[in-house]
Amino acid sequence: MNSRRDVHPPAGPATAPTGLDPLAAVRAEGDPPTDVYLTGTVFLDIIFTGLDSAPVRGTESWARGMGSSPGGVANMATALARLGLRTSLAAAFGDDKYGEYCWEALERGEGIDLSLSRTVPGWHSPVTVSMAYEGERTMVSHGHEAPPPDFAFDGKHAPGCPPPSRACVASLVPGRREGWLGCAAGRGSRIFADVGWDDSGRWDPADLAELAHCEAFLPNAEEAMRYTRTDCPRAAARRLADLVPLAVVTLGREGAYAVDGRTGETAEASAIAVEELDPTGAGDVFVAGFVTGTLAGWPLADRLSFAGLSAALSVQEFGGSLSAPGWAEIAAWWQRVRAYGADGTEAAGTPGALRRRYAFLDEVLPPDAATGSTGAPDTAPPAGPFPLARAVPTLGFRRPA
């Protein structure tokens, strides 16, 4: 039995934000209607914060904060959409309350195109409980693989091959082939990939064969070193640049390092020191920031810095998708840096140094972009029948009559 959310080939373009468009300068007639396509599993994330230490067996721990939000691939989709990219997500949703909440939060709350997604009758939503403490997180997840669709596409659309888009974001899984990547790359999509942890411990470079279809690969330092058999993340990035045009290795609190294998250019960005509340989804936000800068045609160093800024803003809030910054947060941060950044100091992380490093934001942000808001991102609502009502941290509240 089909539900109202069963997938059919899309009839029109992905929803376009009407606020700040980072790709305005590069859009042209005949471009694909979708900026970024991605597919994967949507979880309901339940996040506990404010734990003083890891839970101890046989005891009860109380958290000072808690939130619920769409997670999994929804973290990346939300981060992309909040930066103004026309984002299309193909995913399965359970027909329970959790699935309904996640669908509404993504479609109505974030303006993400779900025309390639579906609701699966009788399938319950995957759930992850995340506990953040001491700058780290521990997660417990439960779920079952979604059954395959009970219909077939005409071969021009997902899941066999996604619709035309400027870019696709993929999370590679060791030992699993992603057949759609070759099709998407053949259609001109620029593929950005990260990789999951290899629980088998093999770290076989052959598992990175899909990089042949990719423009950029963005692993963390530990993953990069294990796959390249090196003991230095920068050396790992240089070796990965032999496999993919652009290798970006994230270095945690040290920032990130990138190598362009086509030109030999390298770039490094220091991390911005912030008080971390919850690192959930920070990697997804980093990738989203880098994808945005790449599609906009920014220099490599600016892309790397913008990705790091996006991630730094996200870890100051709880939740994965909930914490993804929009342009209002970015503009408000830049306004503060400019206000206190004329002292001429040079040390990394000081206002003067940050002002020089992020001067490119003056060309990106309109003069009135900074609102001073520290609340929910202020990206304007998409054109469509729904008002944009951002995902809220707790599900289940009844709407006022």
Disulfide bonds with the S-S distance in Angstrom:
Cys161-Cys183 1.71
